[in-house]
Amino acid sequence: MNHLSAVSRWCNRILEVGWCAVILIIPGFFNLSTSRHFEPDKALTLRAMVLFLASIALISLIEQFTTKNHRDTQKSPEWQKFMAISVIIYVVVYILTTLTSIAPYVSFFGSFQRLQGTYTNITYVLFGLILVTHIREREQIQRLISCLIIGSIPVVGYGWLQHDQRDPLPWSGDVITRVASTMGNSIFTAAYLIMVIPFIIVHMITSLNAAKKHINHNTSHELRWIIAYICFIAAGITVTYASLSFSAVVRASDERYWWVYPCSMIVSACLASPWLIKAHYLERRESSVMMPVFVLIGYVLIVGISFVFNQASGMQYIQESAHGGSSWPAWMIVAVLLGTSGAVLAVTTPVLAATSRRWHVMHGSGLLLYAITLILTIIFTQSRGPWIGGIAGLLALSTIAIVTIWRHDRRRQNPRALLWARILVVKGFTVVIAIVALLIFNLSDHPTIVAWRDIPYVGRMGRLLEVDQATGLVRRLIWTGDEHAGGAIGLIRSDLTRSIIGWGPETMFVVFSRHYPPSLATIEARGASPDRSHQLFLDELITRGVLGLASLLLVMLATFRQGWRVMERADTHEQRLLAAAAMSAIIAHAVEGLSGIPIVATLLMFWIAIALIIVLARLPETAPAPEPPLPPEDAPAPPRRARRRARAPAEHAPAASSPTPRPTRLAGYAGIVVVTSLVSWQVNIAPMIADAVYQRAQSTIDRPSATMDQLIDGTSQLVTAISLDPRQDFYFLSLGRGLLAISAQRIAGEGLGTPSASAADLDALLQMTPFTLHTLLRQRDAVELLELAAMALERARELAPLNKDHYANLGRMFLFWYQQDDADQQLLIRAESWYRRGAEIAPQDVTILNEWAGVLLRLGRIDDADAVLQRSLLLDPTYLDTAVRRAELTRLRGDVDAAIDQYLAVIAREPHALDAQIIALARALGETHPAALARLRDGYVAALAVAPDDVRIHAIIGLLSDRAGDRERAAAAFRAIIERQPQNLEARRNLTLVLSGMLQYDAAYLEARQMLALATPERVNAAERAALDRLVEWLDGQRRTTP
C-alpha cells in the first residue's frame, strides 16, 4: 500500500481541523460590528473557511498525484454514480441559472440581505465534497457527530439565556417570548436545531447500547475524565458568554473590538478538542489538553489588556446593561478556572485502556439530558413550521430505524421480527390518531378547544391552518396573491421560459414587485417587497425554475436511495442509525421548508447529512471486531505506540521512504494558498469589513441630533465602505442620504448657494483621502452637494436597476431639491420621471403611486394625478395617504368645502394623518378661506375627546386658530400644552407670539422670560439663544411704550 507524503499528511490534518472548526463555529457565529449581524456574516465566514480548506484539499490532491500516492480506485457501483451525477447536475443548474439571471452579479455573490447566491450554495456542496473525500474512518465519523452536537450548544445556551431574560445584549426585538438565539430569528433557530436532534438521539442510543457490551472497571478514573470534559465544555460556554457580556457594555468609537466574540468561538472550539480527539486514550496527552487552556488564557489576557489600554486612553466607554453584562471579567476568570481544572484532571488522571458500562451510561444520560434541553429550546421559539418539521424528522427516524431492523431480523429469521412489525403497526395507528387530534384541535369550535388555543406554546399548534390573520395570512398573500396580483404563483406562471430556468438565484426581491399583492401592505411594512416566498419549493421555482426544483429533488432522491443502500448493506446498527439520522434531518429540513426559509446553518446541515450518507456508503462492509469486555479489575493500558498503530490507518503511518517535496512544488503550494487568500479577502473578508464601516456610518448619519462634522464623518466612512465593496448599491444609497443630510443643514444655515464652475464628480469624490473629503464637503455649497447626492443615488440605481426603491429615492431627492428652489421647474419634471419609472417596475406599490401623484399635482397635471390616485384607491382602499392626497386634489380643483369634508373624514380615522402638511395647508387656507380653516380646527377639537393629552393635536389647534384669526383659542391651546409639558420651548414660543399679536405685551414678556430661562446651552445653540434675547428685548420695549 502507498504511503502518504509529509505534505499530504499535513493537508489531511489541516482539513480535519478545518471541517471540525466549520461545524463548531458557524451555527453560533454572528457579528455584532456589522449591520446585518447574522445570515450574511455566517455566509461570509463559511465561504472564507471553506475556500481555505478547498486550497488545502487541492494541494493534497496535487501532491497525491504528483508523488503517485493516490489510492487505487475501484469501479463505483451504479447507485453511487447516480449520487455523483445528481450533485453535478445540481451545481450545473445553479451555474446555468446564474448566467441567464436578470441580475447575474447578485445571483452569483448573493443579495445584501442574505448572501445566498450561487457562490454560497456551491460552498455548501464543496464542503460536503471535502467531507466525502477526507473522512475515511469510523472514528472520524464519530468526531463529525460530536462536532454537530457540540456546535449546537451555543445556540441552545443562548436561547436559554434569552428565555430566562439574562441576555446581556440589548436586541431591538422581542427575544424572550420567542427566542432567536445566535440565528437572529426564532424560526431559523428551531429550523437548525430540528436537524441536530436526530444525531443526538442516535448517538445516545448507540452509547446506551454499547453499555450492554461492557462491564464496570476503573469507575473513579472514568468519572474524573468525564468531569474534565465537562470542565472543558463549560469553559467554552463561559468564555463565550463573557465575550457577549463584554460586547454589551464596552463601547468604542470604531470596530476595534470586532474580534472579541468571533475569537471566543474559536477558543470554545479549541476547548472542545480534548473530547474530539478522545484524550482519555492518549498516553502522551499533555500538549493536547494544555494547548486549549493556553489559548484560553491568551485570549483572556488580550481582552483584558486591550480593555485597560483603551479605557486609559479614553477611546471607549462603559454602557450599563440591565442583565449583568458588567460582570464579564468575573466570567472570564471563571472560564480560565474551569479550563485549568479540566486540564489538570486530564493530565493527572490515568489513561483509560477501554471504557466501561458506566462510562457509556453516563454519556448516554448526558445526551438524553441535552436532548431534552434542546427540545425545550425549540419549544421556546414558538415556531410552528419547525415544530412540524421536527416531528416529521423524528417520525422518519423511528420509522426508518424500525423498518430496517425488522427487515434485518426477518432475513435472519429472528423471532424479534414479529415484535418490530407490531411496534410499526402500533406506531402507525398512533400517528393517525395524533393527526386526527391535531385536525380537531385546529378545526373545532368547541369552547374548550378554542380556549386551549390561547395556552402559551401548546396553543400555537391549534393555529396551523390560520390563513386569514398574522403570519398565515402573510404567507397566503405571498404565495397566491390577491385580486390585483398573483403573488409567487403568478410570478412563476407569468413567463414560460422563466418558469423553466427561473429568474436567477437571489432575484425574487426585484422580480416580485410586479406581482406584489397590495393587501400585503396592510399587515407588513408598506412598500417592502419579500425576498423569499417562505416556501422552499416555490423559491426554487422562482429563482431556478423547473430545472432548479428538479435538480434539488434529484439530489434528495439520490440521497435517500443511497441512504437506503447503506442501511441494507451495513454490518452494524450504528451505521444504520447514522444513515437514518441523516435522512431524517433532510426530511425535517424539507418539511420545515414548506413554510420556511433555508438559511446558512440548515443548508450546511443539509449537505453534511448528504456527505455523511456517502461516507457511510464508502466504508468497508466488514466492521472492526468489537472491543472485548475487560475484567472488573484494572486493566493495564497497552503501550502508546501499539495503541496508535492499532488505531491509525495505513495512510497516516509514517513513511520513511516518502520523497522530499521539491522547493518548486512547495512554492507552488504556497502560491495556491496565497492566491486563494487574496480571493477570499476580496469576496469574503472585505465585504464584512465594509459592512462594519457601513454600520458605524449609518449610526452617525441616522442620529437626529447629528452635527455637520458628524454627518461629514459618517459620509467619509461610507466612502471607505464603498472602496471595500464597490458593487453594493446599499452603500451608494446611504452615501446619497448622507450628502442630502449635509445639504439640508447647509441650506438651513446658508441657503442653496451657487454651483461651482467645475461639474460635480462622484468618482473623484470616491478616490479622495478622508482629509481631502472632509475639506471638500465643508467647502461645497448645498446645490453642489445635492448634485453629488443625485449621482450617488443614480449609481445605486445602475448597480440594481430592478430595485424599485432606487427610483423612488431619486424622485424624493429631486422633490426635496425643488422644495428648496421653487423656480427650477426642471427639478420637478425630473422627480416625476423617476417616480413614473418606479411605478412601471412596481405597479402595485401604492406608496410610489401616491408620491408620484403628489408631484403631478405640483406640476398642475391634476387629471393625471387623479388617475393615479384612482388606481391607488382601487389597489388599497385602506391606505389613508390616498384619502389625504385626494382631498388635496379636490382643494386644488377649487372645491374647498368638499376638500374640508374629506380632510375631516381623514382626521376622524387618524388625527395625525395631516401632520406633515398641516402648516402648508394652514398657509394656503388662512388668507382666503378662514371659515374652512375653522371647520378643520373643529375637527381636531373633536379628536381631543379621544386623546385629551395629545400635545400634537393641541399644537395643531393653536396653529389653525391663529391662522383663522381666533387668537384666544390659539392661546388656550398653547397653554394646554405648557400645562402638560412645562419644558416645551416650542409651545412657549408660540404662546409668546400669539400674546404679542393680541397686544398683551406684559403677558408675552413674562412668557418669553420663562422661555429664556429654559433655553439652556444643551437645548438651543448660540444663534437661537441670541434670537430669544432679541425677542425678550423687543417685548420689553413694547410693554414699556404701549399704554
Residue pairs with C-beta under 8 A, 6 or more apart in sequence:
1 650
1 651
2 68
2 69
2 70
2 71
2 651
3 69
3 650
3 651
3 653
3 654
3 655
3 657
3 658
4 12
4 64
4 69
4 651
4 652
4 655
4 658
5 63
5 67
5 69
5 655
5 658
5 659
5 661
6 655
6 658
6 660
6 661
7 59
7 60
7 63
7 661
7 666
7 669
8 60
8 63
8 64
8 67
8 69
9 652
11 56
11 57
11 59
11 60
11 63
12 60
12 134
12 651
12 652
14 53
14 56
15 53
15 56
15 57
15 60
15 130
15 134
16 134
16 140
16 143
18 49
18 52
18 53
18 56
18 130
19 53
19 127
19 130
19 131
19 134
19 144
19 147
20 143
20 147
20 269
20 273
20 276
21 49
21 266
21 269
22 46
22 49
22 50
22 53
22 127
22 604
23 144
23 147
23 148
23 151
23 604
23 608
24 147
24 150
24 151
24 265
24 268
24 269
24 272
25 45
25 49
25 151
25 265
25 266
25 269
26 42
26 45
26 46
26 49
26 151
26 600
26 601
26 604
27 151
27 152
27 154
27 155
27 182
27 183
27 192
27 601
28 151
28 153
28 154
28 155
28 158
28 182
28 240
28 265
28 268
29 41
29 42
29 45
29 182
29 262
29 265
30 37
30 38
30 41
30 42
30 182
30 183
30 184
30 261
31 37
31 41
31 258
31 261
31 262
31 688
31 692
32 169
32 247
32 258
32 261
33 255
33 257
33 258
33 692
33 695
34 40
34 41
34 688
34 691
34 692
34 694
34 695
35 691
35 694
35 695
35 698
36 112
36 113
36 691
37 184
38 182
38 183
38 184
38 185
38 188
39 113
39 114
39 115
39 116
39 184
39 188
39 599
39 600
40 110
40 112
40 113
40 114
40 115
40 691
41 688
41 691
42 599
42 600
42 601
43 110
43 114
43 115
43 116
43 120
43 600
44 115
44 684
44 685
44 687
44 688
45 262
45 684
45 688
46 120
46 123
46 127
46 600
46 604
47 119
47 120
47 123
47 680
47 683
47 684
48 680
48 684
48 685
50 123
50 126
50 127
50 130
51 123
51 676
51 679
51 680
51 684
52 673
52 676
52 677
52 680
53 127
53 130
54 126
54 130
54 676
55 672
55 673
55 675
55 676
55 677
56 673
57 130
57 133
57 134
58 672
59 669
59 672
59 673
60 134
62 668
62 669
63 69
63 661
63 665
63 669
64 70
64 71
66 665
67 658
67 659
69 658
76 84
79 561
79 562
79 565
80 562
80 614
80 617
80 618
82 558
82 561
82 562
83 558
83 559
83 561
83 562
83 614
85 558
86 551
86 554
86 555
86 557
86 558
87 125
87 555
87 558
87 610
89 551
89 554
90 125
90 551
90 552
90 554
90 555
91 122
91 125
93 544
93 547
93 548
93 551
94 118
94 121
94 122
94 505
94 544
94 548
94 551
95 118
96 501
96 547
97 107
97 118
97 501
97 502
97 504
97 505
97 543
97 544
97 545
97 547
97 548
98 104
98 107
98 108
98 117
98 118
98 504
98 505
100 501
100 504
101 107
101 502
101 503
101 504
101 505
101 507
102 503
102 504
102 507
102 510
102 511
102 802
103 504
103 506
103 507
103 510
103 800
103 802
104 504
105 727
106 117
106 504
106 506
106 507
106 800
107 117
107 118
107 504
107 505
107 506
107 507
107 543
108 117
108 118
108 119
108 505
109 115
109 117
109 119
109 683
109 727
110 116
110 117
110 119
110 120
110 505
110 506
111 117
111 506
111 509
111 531
112 728
112 729
112 730
113 509
113 531
114 506
114 531
114 532
116 505
116 506
116 598
116 600
116 603
117 505
117 506
118 505
119 683
120 600
121 505
121 603
124 603
124 604
124 606
124 607
125 607
127 604
127 607
127 608
127 611
128 607
128 608
128 610
128 611
129 611
131 144
131 608
131 611
131 612
131 615
132 611
132 614
132 615
132 618
135 141
135 144
135 611
135 615
136 618
136 649
136 651
137 649
138 619
138 623
138 624
139 647
141 578
141 612
141 615
141 616
143 276
143 277
144 608
144 612
145 199
145 202
145 203
145 578
146 203
146 275
146 276
147 272
147 276
148 196
148 199
148 605
148 608
149 196
149 199
149 200
149 203
149 367
149 370
150 233
150 272
150 275
150 276
152 192
152 193
152 196
152 374
153 233
153 236
153 237
153 370
154 182
154 237
154 240
154 265
154 268
155 181
155 182
155 183
155 189
155 192
155 193
155 377
156 181
156 193
156 370
156 373
156 374
156 377
157 237
157 240
157 241
158 167
158 179
158 181
158 182
158 244
159 179
159 180
159 181
159 189
159 377
159 380
159 381
160 179
160 373
160 377
160 380
161 167
161 241
162 175
162 176
162 179
162 180
162 181
162 380
163 176
163 179
163 377
163 380
165 176
165 323
166 323
166 324
167 175
167 244
167 323
168 244
168 245
168 247
168 248
168 249
168 321
168 323
168 324
168 325
169 244
169 247
169 248
169 325
170 248
170 321
170 322
171 180
173 180
177 382
178 186
178 380
178 381
178 382
178 383
179 186
179 189
179 377
179 380
179 381
180 186
180 188
180 189
180 381
181 189
181 377
182 189
183 189
183 192
183 599
183 601
186 381
186 382
186 383
187 381
187 383
187 385
187 386
187 596
187 597
188 597
188 599
188 601
188 602
189 377
189 378
189 381
189 383
190 377
190 378
190 381
190 383
190 385
190 386
190 387
190 390
190 592
191 383
191 385
191 386
191 389
191 589
191 592
191 596
191 599
191 601
191 602
192 599
192 601
192 602
192 605
193 374
193 377
193 378
193 386
193 390
194 378
194 386
194 389
194 390
194 393
194 585
194 588
194 589
194 592
195 393
195 585
195 588
195 589
195 602
195 605
195 606
195 609
196 374
196 585
196 605
197 371
197 374
197 375
197 378
197 390
197 393
197 394
198 393
198 394
198 397
198 580
198 581
198 582
198 584
198 585
198 588
199 578
199 581
199 585
200 367
200 370
200 371
200 374
201 371
201 394
201 397
201 581
202 397
202 577
202 578
202 580
202 581
203 367
204 364
204 367
204 368
204 371
205 364
205 577
206 573
206 574
206 577
207 360
207 363
207 364
207 367
208 360
208 361
208 364
209 573
209 574
210 360
211 357
211 358
211 360
211 361
211 364
212 357
213 626
213 627
213 629
214 354
214 355
214 356
214 357
214 359
214 360
214 627
214 629
214 630
215 356
215 357
215 629
215 630
215 631
215 632
216 356
216 357
216 358
216 632
217 356
217 630
217 631
217 632
217 633
217 634
217 635
218 350
218 352
218 356
218 634
218 635
219 356
219 358
221 349
221 350
221 352
222 280
222 352
222 355
222 356
222 358
222 359
222 362
223 362
224 345
224 349
225 280
225 345
225 346
225 349
225 352
226 359
226 362
226 363
227 342
227 345
228 274
228 289
228 341
228 342
228 343
228 345
228 346
228 349
229 274
229 275
229 342
230 342
231 338
231 339
231 341
231 342
231 345
232 271
232 272
232 274
232 275
232 292
232 338
232 339
232 342
232 343
233 271
233 272
233 275
234 338
235 271
235 296
235 335
235 336
235 338
235 339
235 342
236 267
236 268
236 269
236 271
236 272
236 335
237 268
238 331
238 334
238 335
238 338
239 264
239 267
239 268
239 271
239 296
239 299
239 300
239 331
239 332
239 335
240 261
240 264
240 265
240 268
241 331
242 264
242 328
242 329
242 331
242 332
242 334
242 335
243 260
243 261
243 263
243 264
243 303
243 328
244 261
244 325
245 321
245 324
245 325
245 326
245 327
245 328
245 331
246 257
246 260
246 303
246 307
246 325
246 328
247 257
247 260
247 261
248 319
248 321
248 323
248 325
249 318
249 319
249 320
249 321
249 325
249 326
249 328
250 257
250 307
250 316
250 318
250 319
250 328
251 316
251 317
251 318
251 319
252 310
252 315
252 316
253 315
253 316
254 696
255 689
255 692
255 693
255 696
256 306
256 310
256 315
256 316
257 306
258 692
260 303
263 299
264 299
266 295
267 292
267 295
267 296
267 299
270 291
270 292
270 295
270 296
271 292
271 293
271 296
271 339
271 342
273 288
273 292
274 285
274 288
274 289
274 292
274 342
274 346
277 288
279 285
279 288
279 289
279 346
280 346
280 349
280 351
280 352
280 355
281 351
281 352
281 643
282 288
282 351
282 640
283 351
283 637
283 639
283 640
283 643
284 640
285 346
285 347
285 351
286 347
289 342
289 343
289 346
289 347
290 343
290 347
292 339
292 343
293 336
293 339
293 340
293 342
293 343
296 335
296 336
296 339
297 336
297 339
300 332
300 333
300 335
300 336
303 332
304 329
304 332
307 316
310 316
318 326
320 326
350 637
351 637
352 637
353 630
353 635
353 636
353 637
353 638
354 627
354 630
354 635
356 630
378 386
378 387
378 390
379 387
379 457
382 457
382 460
384 460
384 461
384 463
384 464
384 595
385 592
385 594
385 595
385 596
386 592
386 596
387 460
387 461
388 464
388 591
388 592
389 588
389 589
389 590
389 591
389 592
389 593
389 594
389 596
390 588
390 592
392 587
392 588
392 591
393 584
393 585
393 587
393 588
393 589
393 591
394 584
394 588
395 431
396 580
396 583
396 584
396 587
396 588
397 580
397 581
397 583
397 584
398 427
399 424
399 427
400 567
400 580
400 583
400 584
401 576
401 577
401 580
402 420
402 423
402 424
402 427
403 424
404 567
404 568
404 576
404 580
405 420
405 573
405 576
406 417
406 420
406 421
406 424
407 568
408 414
408 576
409 416
409 417
409 420
410 417
438 461
438 464
440 449
441 449
441 452
441 453
441 461
441 462
442 461
442 462
442 463
442 464
442 465
443 465
444 450
449 462
452 458
452 459
452 462
453 459
453 462
453 463
463 470
463 472
465 472
466 472
466 473
467 473
467 475
467 476
473 523
474 520
474 523
474 524
474 534
475 534
475 535
475 595
477 487
477 517
477 519
477 520
477 523
478 487
478 488
478 517
478 520
478 530
478 533
478 534
479 487
479 488
479 489
479 533
479 534
479 535
479 538
480 486
480 487
480 488
480 489
481 487
481 488
481 489
481 490
481 515
481 517
482 517
482 518
482 519
482 520
484 517
484 518
484 519
484 844
484 874
484 875
485 514
485 515
485 516
485 517
485 518
485 844
486 493
486 494
486 515
486 517
487 515
487 516
487 517
488 508
488 512
488 515
488 533
488 535
488 538
488 542
489 538
490 515
491 503
491 508
491 511
491 512
491 514
491 515
491 542
492 499
492 538
492 541
492 542
493 499
494 514
494 515
498 545
499 541
499 545
499 546
500 545
500 546
500 547
501 544
501 545
501 547
502 540
502 541
502 542
502 543
502 544
502 545
502 547
502 548
503 511
503 542
503 543
504 543
504 544
505 543
505 544
506 531
506 543
507 542
507 543
507 802
508 530
508 531
508 532
508 533
508 539
508 542
508 543
509 529
509 530
509 531
509 803
510 529
510 800
510 802
510 803
510 804
511 542
511 802
512 529
512 530
512 531
512 542
513 529
513 802
513 804
513 841
513 842
513 844
513 845
514 841
514 842
514 843
514 844
515 844
516 529
516 842
516 844
516 845
517 844
518 844
518 846
518 875
518 876
519 876
521 527
521 846
521 847
521 876
521 879
522 876
522 878
526 846
526 847
526 879
527 805
527 845
527 847
527 848
529 804
529 842
532 539
532 597
533 539
533 542
534 595
534 596
534 597
535 593
535 594
535 595
536 590
536 593
536 594
536 596
536 597
536 598
537 549
537 593
537 594
539 597
539 598
540 548
540 549
540 552
541 548
541 549
544 551
555 610
556 586
556 590
559 583
559 586
559 609
559 610
559 613
560 583
560 586
562 613
562 614
562 617
563 579
563 580
563 582
563 583
563 613
565 617
566 575
566 576
566 579
566 613
566 616
566 617
567 575
567 576
567 579
567 580
569 621
570 576
570 579
570 616
571 621
571 622
571 623
572 623
575 616
575 619
575 623
578 612
578 616
579 612
579 613
579 616
582 609
582 610
582 612
582 613
582 616
583 609
583 613
585 605
585 606
585 609
586 606
586 609
586 610
589 598
589 602
589 605
589 606
592 602
598 606
637 643
638 646
645 653
686 724
686 725
687 724
687 725
687 728
689 724
690 720
690 721
690 722
690 724
690 725
690 728
690 731
691 721
691 725
693 717
693 718
693 720
693 721
693 724
694 717
694 718
694 721
694 730
694 731
694 734
696 714
696 717
697 714
697 715
697 717
697 718
697 721
697 734
697 738
698 714
698 734
700 706
700 710
700 711
700 713
700 714
700 717
701 711
701 714
701 715
701 718
701 734
701 737
701 738
701 741
703 710
706 714
706 741
708 742
708 745
708 746
708 778
711 738
711 741
711 742
711 745
712 742
712 773
712 774
712 777
712 778
713 774
714 738
715 735
715 738
715 739
715 742
715 773
715 777
716 770
716 773
716 774
716 777
718 731
718 734
718 735
718 738
719 735
719 765
719 766
719 768
719 770
719 773
720 770
721 728
721 731
722 728
722 731
722 732
722 735
722 766
723 766
725 731
726 766
727 799
728 799
729 795
729 796
729 797
729 799
729 800
729 803
729 806
730 796
732 792
732 793
732 795
732 796
732 799
733 792
733 793
733 796
733 805
733 806
733 809
735 789
735 792
736 789
736 790
736 792
736 793
736 796
736 809
736 813
737 789
739 785
739 786
739 788
739 789
739 792
740 785
740 786
740 789
740 813
740 816
742 777
742 785
743 782
743 783
743 785
743 786
743 789
744 782
744 816
746 753
746 781
746 782
746 785
747 782
747 820
750 781
750 782
751 782
752 781
752 782
752 783
752 820
752 821
753 781
753 782
753 783
753 784
754 781
754 783
755 781
755 783
755 784
755 787
756 780
756 781
756 784
760 784
760 787
760 788
760 791
762 788
762 791
762 792
762 795
765 773
765 776
765 788
768 776
777 785
780 788
782 820
783 821
786 813
786 817
789 813
790 810
790 813
790 814
790 817
793 806
793 809
793 810
793 813
794 810
796 806
796 809
797 803
797 806
797 807
797 810
800 806
802 841
804 838
804 841
804 842
804 845
804 848
807 834
807 835
807 837
807 838
807 841
807 848
808 834
808 835
808 838
808 847
808 848
808 851
810 831
810 834
811 831
811 832
811 834
811 835
811 838
811 848
811 851
811 852
811 855
812 831
812 851
813 831
814 827
814 828
814 830
814 831
814 834
815 827
815 828
815 831
815 851
815 854
815 855
817 824
817 827
818 824
818 827
818 828
818 831
818 858
821 827
825 859
828 855
828 858
828 859
829 859
831 855
832 852
832 855
832 856
832 859
835 848
835 851
835 852
835 855
836 852
838 845
838 848
838 852
839 845
839 848
839 849
839 852
839 868
842 848
844 875
846 872
846 875
846 876
846 879
846 881
846 882
847 881
849 868
849 869
849 871
849 872
849 875
850 868
850 869
850 872
850 879
850 881
850 882
850 885
852 868
853 865
853 868
853 869
853 872
853 885
853 889
854 865
854 885
854 888
856 862
856 864
856 865
856 868
857 865
857 885
857 888
857 889
857 892
862 889
862 892
862 893
865 885
865 889
866 889
869 882
869 885
869 886
869 889
872 879
872 882
873 882
873 886
876 882
880 906
880 909
880 910
880 913
881 913
883 902
883 905
883 906
883 909
883 913
884 903
884 906
884 913
884 914
884 917
886 902
887 899
887 902
887 903
887 906
888 899
888 917
890 898
890 899
890 902
891 899
891 924
896 925
896 929
896 932
897 932
899 932
900 932
900 935
900 936
903 914
903 921
903 936
903 939
904 935
904 936
904 939
906 913
906 914
907 913
907 914
907 936
907 939
907 940
907 942
907 943
908 939
908 942
908 943
911 940
911 943
911 946
911 947
911 950
911 953
912 952
912 953
914 921
914 956
915 952
915 956
918 956
918 959
918 960
919 959
921 936
922 933
922 959
922 960
922 963
923 963
925 932
925 933
925 936
925 963
926 933
926 963
926 964
930 963
930 964
930 965
931 964
933 960
933 963
933 964
934 960
934 964
934 966
936 960
937 957
937 960
937 961
937 964
937 966
937 969
940 953
940 956
940 957
940 960
941 957
943 950
943 953
944 950
944 953
944 954
944 957
947 953
949 980
951 976
951 977
951 980
951 981
951 984
951 987
954 973
954 974
954 976
954 977
954 980
955 973
955 974
955 977
955 986
955 987
955 990
957 969
957 970
957 973
958 969
958 970
958 971
958 973
958 974
958 977
958 990
958 994
959 970
959 990
961 967
961 969
961 970
961 973
962 970
962 990
962 994
962 997
967 994
967 997
967 998
968 998
970 990
970 994
971 991
971 994
971 995
971 998
974 987
974 988
974 990
974 991
974 994
975 991
977 984
977 987
978 984
978 987
978 988
978 991
981 987
983 1014
985 1011
985 1014
985 1015
985 1019
985 1020
988 1007
988 1008
988 1010
988 1011
988 1014
989 1011
991 1007
992 1004
992 1007
992 1008
992 1011
992 1031
992 1035
993 1004
995 1001
995 1003
995 1004
995 1007
996 1004
996 1035
996 1038
999 1042
1001 1035
1001 1038
1001 1039
1001 1042
1002 1039
1004 1035
1004 1039
1005 1032
1005 1035
1005 1036
1005 1038
1005 1039
1008 1028
1008 1031
1008 1032
1008 1035
1009 1032
1011 1028
1012 1028
1012 1029
1012 1032
1015 1024
1015 1025
1015 1028
1017 1025
1020 1028
